[in-house]
Amino acid sequence: MTAAQYERWTAPFRSPRRAKAVRVINRGLTVLSFAAYPLALAWLWIQKDPRLWSSILVPGTGFGAVSLFRRVYNAPRPYEALDIVPLKEKDKQGQSFPSRHVFSIFVIAMTLLRLSVPLGAVFLAFGVVLAWCRVILGVHFPRDVLAGAVVGVLWAWVGYWMT
């Protein structure tokens, strides 16, 4: 992504009202996914479902692995690397690749998919929307969100297959 591409992509969202809408969607999907996950774990616990432990272990190890990789790789964020004004003010430096928000919603979606196909499918769609928001807001490059989604799906697929 170049600065010119970013400006073209975000031009329709530069009004304060539309920029706020993208920020609200970003925040809402983040909160929703992080609320749905512990609720799913609570449901598994109440049901005495044996999938509880793998549903804790797989996302937890993935989150740790992604966090460690980001710290070591330390890729710059678009607002650091490009001459742009992002739609979301953020002070964080580096640790852009892969997107941990996108990884998280996709690994949560895969966890929910094991419990309910329709619910998991809805959260996969939410993941696509969240990925788009993260790019439009200027806090991640497209490669960051694509990697977050792919790693989230693959980590869950392999992790749940192994357990």
N, C-alpha and C positions, 0 to 999 in steps of 0.2 A: 504494500500500500504506500502510495506517495501522499504528500501533503495535498496536492491537487485532487487526487482521488477522494481523500477524506473530505475535502471541502465540497466536492460534488455530491458525495453520499449524504452529507449532513445538511446540505442547503435546505431541504424541505423541513428540517427540524430546528432551524436556527431561531425561530420565534420563541419568546420566553414560554409561551403556553405549550408548544409542541415539545420543546426541550424538557420541560417539567414532566410532561406525559411519559417520555421515554425514561426519565429518572424514576418516576413512580412505578412504571412497569418493571424496571430493573430491580428496584427494592422489593416490590410486591412478590415477584417470582422467587427472589432470594429468600425472603421470609417464609413464603409458602413451602418451599422445598425443605428448608431447615426445620419447619414445624411438622411437616408430614413424616419425616424420617423418625423422630422419636415417638410419634403416635403409632407408626407401623411397628416399631420395636415393642412398644407397650402392648399392642394388640397381640403380637407373637408371644410375649411373656404371659399375658392373661390366658391365651389359648394353650399354653405349654407346648408351643410349636417348636420342634427340633431345629427349624431353620433360624431361630433367634441368634444363635452364636455365630453362624456364618454371616448373618445379616449385620452383625456388629464388626466382625473381623475383616471381612472383605472391604467395605467402605473405609474402615479405620486405617488399615494398612495402606490402602491406596492413597488416602489423604496424606498420610505421613510420607509416603514415597514421592508424591508429587511436590509436597512442600520442600522436601530435602533437595530434589532435583532443581526446583526453581531457585533455591538459595545458591546452589553450586553454579548453575548455568547463568543465572542473573541477567536475562535479556532485558533491554530497555523497553519502556512503554512508549506508545505512539507520541504522547505529549513530550517525551524526553528526546526521542529520535527525530521527530519531524517538527517543522515550524508550523504548529497548529494551535488553535484554541479549542480544547476539548469541551464537550457539552456537560461534562461532569468534572468539577474541580477535584483534584486528587493530588496529594503530596507524596505518595509512595514512589520510591525510586526502584527501578528494576523489578525483578521477579515477575515478569510478564508471561513467560512461556513455561508450561501451558497455563491457560486460565484455570485457576482453582475453583472459581465460581461455577464455571461450565463443567469441569470435571465432576464437581460435587453433585450438581443437579442430574447429570447423566448417570452417575453411579447410584444415586438415590432412585432415579427412574428405573434402572435395571433391577434394583432391590424390590421396588414396588411391583414391577412386572412379574416377579416370581409369585407375588401374593394375589395380584389381580391384573389380568392382561389389560382391561380397559383403563384402569387407573395408571398403570405403568405407561401405556401409550399416551395418555394425556400428559404425563410428566415428561416424556420424550419430546413431545411437541412444545411444552414449556421450555425445555432445554434449548431448542432451536431459537425460540423467541429471546431467551436470555442471552444466548450467544450473539444474536444480532444486536441487542441492546448494548452489550459490552463493546462491540466494535463502533457503533454509532456514537456512543458516549466518549469514545477516544481513549479508553483505558486499556484496550487490547487490540492487537493486530488480528486480521482474519486467521492467520496461521495459529495464533495463540488459542483462539476459541475452537478451531477445528481440532487441534491437538488435544485440548481438554475434553472434547466430546468423544473422540476416538479412544483416548486412553481410558476414559470413564467406562465406556461400553466394553472395551476389551478387558480391562481389569476385572470388571464384574463378571463378564462371561467366563473368563478363565478361572477366576476365584470361585465362582459358584459351581462350575463344572468339576473343580478339584475337591469340593467339599461335599 
